[in-house]
Amino acid sequence: MANLGFIGLGVMGSELVNRLLSKGHSVLGYNRTRSKGEWLVKKGMKWADSPRAVAAGSDVIFSMVTNSAALAAITEGPDGILAGLNPGKIFADISTVSPAFSREVAAKVRAKGGDMVDCPVSGSVITLQEGKLSVMVGGRLETFEKIKPLLLDIGPKVTYVGDNGLALVMKIGTNLSLAVQMLAFSEGVLLAEKSGIKREVAVDVLINSAVASPMIKYRGPFVLQLPPEAWFNVNMMQKDMLLALELGRQVDVPMPTTAISNEFLTAARGMGLVEQDFAVVFDVLAHMSGVKR
């Protein structure tokens, strides 16, 4: 058991806390909107009134927030994580943010006598619930070794990839493929449908074919029925695509499929679909094809 803190109780963050509680850990949690964490309080999570209080009351602090601006909001200021840090504490950020900004935060954590790793995860709510989530870690090797047992309670595959920021590079490199794959899958479904094959038949064939990645297996059926609550909405996916395109320019890697997939996300925004799961790129392509959901 460990004395843990967790900041950011969105769809994925909440499920991560639930898993840590199920493993016997004590968790002190905070979210900007308290109502999202009430079900976890009923399951044993303790509530804190600020990120600072979480940091002060925990040995290892996890966070999972939307973007770099949100990470700045929970770390800076009189109620931020940095204000509550004592020497020896570890901050493990699961968020997908700019690698450069994450390194800046890590430097501030070390100035307070603590240490920080970036440890984004790959997978979905379903992957997490099935115990198949993978974790990537960037930071000092000795810090990674200290928290590796905790990370193994989150998912069975934990990989140390190198210095601070590099796990985020790996996560961005992973996430860009999600939108690219979903767009290609949508092309295949619509090609079949407009040729006379029922959509549900095309989906069944493709999710049981050689192209069926784990993501396609669980998200492919979304072209038949979108989930009531987005697992990863258009805004979140486009944020990661823009991070990928920025990194591509920095290291001179052309990103042609990332660029075109990102434009379909922009089209989804223009169609008012921003809060839908990013699988809604199917609807964008379907609309262009003269096909209705």
N, C-alpha and C positions, 0 to 999 in steps of 0.2 A: 504494500500500500504506500501511496505517496500523497503529500499535501499539495494538491494542484490548484491552479487558477485557470479560468477560461473566460476570454472576452470575445463576444460576438456569437450570438445564439440564433443565427439564421437557420435555414433548412439543414445545411450540412454541419454547421457548428453544433447545433442542438443534438444531432445524432452522434456526433463525436463525444459530447459530454455524456450522453446516455450510455455509450459503450464504455467510457472510462469508469462511470459509476458501477456498471455491471461487472467490471473487473476488480471492484473493491476499493477503488481510490476515493479519497475525500476531494470534492471539487467545490471551489468557491467561484461562483459565476457572476458575470455582469453583461447586460445588454442595454443598449440605448432605450429600447422599448421593453419594459419589464414583462408585459403580458406574454411575450414569446418564450420566456423562461419559466413560467408558472408550472408547467407540467413537469419540468425537471426538478423544481423545488419539492414538488409532491413525491418525487422519486428519491429525494435525499440530497440534492444539490443545495449548498448554502448560498445565500444571496449577498452580493456586495453592492454598495451604492455608487461606486466609481471604479475606473481602471486602477487608480492609485490604491484603493482599498484591496483590490484583488492582488496587486503586486506585493503590498505590505503583508498580506496574510497567506502567501503561498511560497513554496520553495521553487517550483517550476511554473511559469506563467505561459499558457498557450493563448494565441489569438487567431481569429479567422474573420477578417473584415473585407469589405468590398474592394478597396483600391488603395493607392498610395496616400491619397488625401485622408481616407478613413484611418489608415495606420498612423498618420501624423496626429490625427485628432485624439487617438487613444494613448499615444505615447507622450505628447507634449503637454505643457501647461500644469497648473497646480493640482489638477485631478488626474493627471496622466500617469502611465506606468513608470516613467522615469522618476517621478516624484516619490514613488513608493518603493523603489528598488533599494535593497541593501546589498553589500558585498557578498558574493557567493551565489546569488540567485541566477537562475537561467530563464531567459525569455526565448520561447520557441514560437516563431510566427508561421502559421499555416497559410496565410493569405497569399494570393498571387498578385504581386506588386512589381514595380520597377526594381530590377536587381541593384541598380545604382542607389536608389533611395533606401533600400533595405540595408545596404552597406553603411550608409550614413547613420541609420538608427543603431546598427550594431556598434559603431564607434562610440555613440553616446552611452549605450548600455555599459560598455567596457570602461568608460570614464567614471561610471558610478560604482565600479568594482564587480559588476556582474558579467554575464556573457550572453550572447545571442546566436541562435542558429535560424536559418530559414529552412522550414520543413514542409513544403507543400505536398499535397496528396494527389494521387491519380485514381479516379473512380467516381462513382455516383453514390447516392443514398442506398441504392440496391446493393452495390458492391460492398459498401461498408456494413450493411446489415447481414450480408452473407459471409463477412469476415475475409474479404478478398482485396481490401484496399492496399495500395502500395504507397510508400512514403519515401521521399527524396530529401536528403539533408545536406546543407551547405554551412560550413563554419569550422571551428577548430575541432580537430579529431578527438581530443580528450573530452571536450564537451559533448560531442556526439556519443562517445562511449558511455558517458554518465546517464544520458537520457534514452539510450537505445532500448532498454527494457520497457520503458513507458511507451515508446513508439511501436514496439511489437505488440502492445495491448491494443493499439489502434488498427494495425494491419500486419499481415504475416510477412510482407516484403518491405524491408527497410534498407535503403542503399545510401551510403555516404558517397557523395559525388565530388567533394572538394571544398574550396574556400567559400566564405560568405558570398551569397548571390548566385552561386553556380547551380544550386538546386532550383532556384527560380528560373534560370535559363533553361534547365532541363524540363521544368513544368510548362513553360511557355512553348518550348519545342514539342511537347506532347499535346498541349491543348489546341495548337493550330490545326492538328490533324483531325480533331473532332468535327469542326465545321466543314473542312474539306471532304471528309468521309461522308458526312451527312448530305452534303450537296450532291456528291457523286451517286449516293444511294437514291436520292430523290430523282435524279436523272433516269436511273434504271427503272424505278417504279413507274414514272410517267411515260417512259418509252413503251413499257409493257402495256400500261393502261390504255394509251391512245391507239395501240395496235389491236385492242380487243380483249386483253387479259384482265380479269377482275383484280382490283387493287389488292385485296386481301390475299389473293393467290400469289401475286407478284412479291408481296412482302414476305409471305411464308417461304417462297423459294429462295429469296435473297438472304434472309436471316439464317438459313440453313445451308448456305453455299460457301464457296471458298473465300468470298469477300466479307464474310460475317465476322468482324472484329467483336470483342466483348461489347463495345459501345453500340455497334449496329444491332446486336442482339437485343439489348434492352431499350434502345431509343428508336430503332426502326419502326416498331409498332405505333409510334407516335404519329406517323403519317395517316393512321387510321383514326386515332383518337388522342388528342393532346391531353396531358395530365392536368388535373384541376389546379395544381400549383406547380409552377415551373421549377424543375430541378436546377436549371442553369439558364437564366433568361438571356434574351438578345443583348441587353446592355452588358451583362457580365461576359458573354462570349466575345462581343466586339472589343471590350477592354483588353482581353487577352490577345486578340488578333492584332490590335494596334501596337501592343507591346512587342509582338513578334515582328511586325513590319519595322518597328523602330530598331530592334536588335539586328535585323537583317541589313539595314542601312549601315549600322555601326560596324559590322564585321564583314560587309561586302558579300552577303549571300542573297542572291535573287530569290524572291518569294512569290512566284507567279500564281500558284494555286491558292495561297493565303490571300493574296490581293483580290482575286475575283470572288472568293468566298466572303471576304469582308464586305464587298459591294452588295452582296445579297442580304447581309445583315443590315446594311444601310437602307436597302429597299424595304426590309421588314419594318424598320423604324418609320419610314415614310408611310407605310400602310397602317400604322397604328398598332403594331404587333409587338412592341418593345417589351412588354411584360410577359410574353409567352416564352415557353422553352425554345431554345435556339433551333430545335427541330422544325420550327415554323418556317425555315427556309424552304421547306417543301411547298408551303402555301404560296410563297413568292413565285417559285418556278411554275407551280400549277397554274397560277393566275396568268403568267406569261404564256402558258401553253393552252389557255382556254379551257382549263379543267377546274371544276369546283370541288372543294373538300366534301 
